[in-house]
Amino acid sequence: MKYLSSDPNIMSGDLVIKGTRIPIATIFHRMKDGHPLAEIHDMYRWVDMDILKGAIDEAIDLRFHAHTQAHA
């Protein structure tokens, strides 16, 4: 994975943005609650916007891939 990582020693193994302790689930929850991406980026200024977008895309791709594999 380019933008995401999972390590049992970091956030109990939750999928996080690589090099951070930010769970991608937190980003999705903020989006679900209506926070625009620019506002979410303001919350995590140290994460480049392209990395944030890449992490979101990668998580969606992982979920889609897992879903299609389960139904194949």
Secondary structure, 3 states (H helix, E strand, C coil): CCCEECECCEHHHCCEECCCCCEHHHHHHHHHCCCCHHHHHHHCCCCCHHHHHHHHHHHHHHHHHHHHHHCC
